[in-house]
Amino acid sequence: MHAEIEAMTKAYNSGLNSGLRGGSGELTIDGLEACARGKGDIKTVARALELEELTVNNNGKTIVFSGEDLT
């Protein structure tokens, strides 16, 4: 499992009992650029977190997933 997915999964699991879902999130990835599969997994976990928007900062590049990206 990639570290970014593990971090998002921990956020998901920590919110199970508290009901924390939705809103916007920000993820910063240092090191290697997220691969295509990793980006797909990031969107999958963002959907599970019911995020409306996710900003991913990846080695100087910024990707924003929102709207149809997360439905």
C-alpha positions in Angstrom: 0.0 0.0 0.0 1.3 3.5 -0.8 1.9 5.8 2.1 -0.7 8.3 0.8 -3.4 5.7 0.7 -2.4 4.5 4.2 -2.7 8.0 5.6 -6.1 8.5 4.0 -7.3 5.1 5.2 -6.2 6.1 8.8 -8.3 9.2 8.4 -11.2 7.2 7.3 -10.9 4.7 10.1 -10.5 7.4 12.8 -13.7 9.0 11.6 -15.8 5.8 11.8 -16.8 6.5 15.4 -16.9 10.2 15.2 -18.9 10.6 12.0 -16.3 12.9 10.5 -17.1 12.9 6.7 -17.4 15.4 3.9 -15.9 18.8 3.3 -12.6 19.3 1.7 -9.2 17.8 2.3 -5.6 18.3 1.4 -2.9 15.7 0.8 0.8 16.5 0.4 3.0 13.8 -1.2 6.7 14.2 -1.0 9.1 12.0 -2.9 7.9 10.1 -5.9 5.0 11.4 -8.0 1.7 9.5 -7.5 1.3 7.0 -10.3 -2.0 6.6 -12.2 -3.1 3.7 -10.0 -2.3 5.6 -6.9 -4.3 8.6 -8.1 -7.3 6.3 -8.7 -6.9 4.9 -5.2 -6.7 8.4 -3.8 -10.0 9.3 -5.5 -11.6 6.0 -4.2 -10.7 6.8 -0.6 -11.7 10.5 -1.0 -15.1 9.2 -2.1 -15.3 6.9 0.9 -14.5 10.0 3.1 -17.4 11.7 1.2 -15.1 14.7 0.4 -16.5 17.4 -1.9 -13.0 18.4 -2.9 -9.5 17.0 -2.4 -6.4 19.1 -3.2 -3.3 16.9 -3.8 0.1 18.7 -3.6 2.6 16.3 -5.4 6.2 17.5 -5.8 5.3 21.0 -6.8 2.3 20.1 -8.8 -1.3 20.6 -7.5 -4.2 18.4 -8.6 -7.7 19.2 -7.4 -10.3 16.5 -7.5 -13.9 17.7 -7.2 -17.4 17.3 -8.7 -17.5 14.5 -11.1 -14.0 13.4 -10.1 -15.4 12.3 -6.8 -18.8 11.0 -7.7 
